[in-house]
C-alpha cells in the first residue's frame, strides 16, 4: 500500500475469504435495530461534535479503515456487531483514511486497520490489524473500565430488539480450502479452489485463493532474504512481503526480479508478479505497478 503513510497491518488471513461476507451479514442484521447514532462516519466536519464532545459522556471507538484494505473489511463488521452487542455503552466512529487524511494524520496512523478509543477528548491507542472477536471484547471491556474510572459511563438510550442472526451461506468449497490451509494441506486447498474455478473461471475469491496458497506454501518455512541479489531471492522476498500484506514492497521486489531476469526465468517472474496483482485485488497501487511491469517487459 503505497498510499502515502499507510500499510495494511498483519499477515493476510485466508479465512477472511470465507468469513468476510458472513461477518458483514451478521453486522447488517444487528445494525438494522441499533439505536440511531451508535455507528457513525467521522469526518473533519463532525469530529469535534460527534467524537470529541460525545466522548465526554460516552466512550467513542474509532475504526480507521480504507476501501482497499482487506483486513479492514474483516474487522469493521466485527466492530459494528460488537457496538450493538454492548447495548450503546460505546459509540463506533468509522474514519475513511483516504477521505479524511487530516484525521489520520492527527492520530499519526501508519498502518490500517487501526483502532483507538477516545475518552474525555483524549485518544487511547487500542490495536492495529484484524483481531478476533473474543480478543476485541477483552480490549473493549478494558476501555469501559478505564472510562468508568473517569466517570464516562453514559450510553445511548434505546431499546434493542433481539435480532436473529442472518448468515449468508458460505461456499463449502471455500470452507474446505480454509480448513486445508489451516492444516498446511496446500494441494487439497488448491483442489477446493479449482473446483470453484471450473464452474466460474473468473471467481475473484478462488483466483486469489489459489495464488495465496502458493505464497503461503513458499513462505511456510525459512525467512525472507534481507539483501536479495538474484531473481530467486527477489521473488522469495516478494512472497514474504505479500504474506505480510505489504503489497508495494512485493511489487517493487517482483518487478526488480523481472528486470534482472531473462528468458524463461523472466517469464516466471512476470507470472509471479501477476499473481500478486490477483491477490491484491482493488489495491490502489495495482494500476501503477501494472504499468511498471509493462515497462520492465518492453
Secondary structure, DSSP 4 states (H G I P E B T S, - for coil): --STT-EE-S---THHHHHHHHHHHHHHHHHTTPPTTSEEE--TTTIIIIIIIGGGTSEEEEEEE-TT-HHHHHHHHHHHHHHHHTTTSEEEEEEETTT-HHHHHHTT--EESEEEEEETTEEEEEEES---HHHHHHHHHHHHHHHHHTT-------PPPP-----PPPPHHHHHHHHHHHTT-HHHHHHHHHHHHHH-TT-HHHHHHHHHHHHHHHHSSS---SS--SHHHHHHHHHHHHHTT-HHHHHHHHHHHHHH--HHHHHHHHHHHHHHHHHHTT-TTHHHHHHHHHHHH-
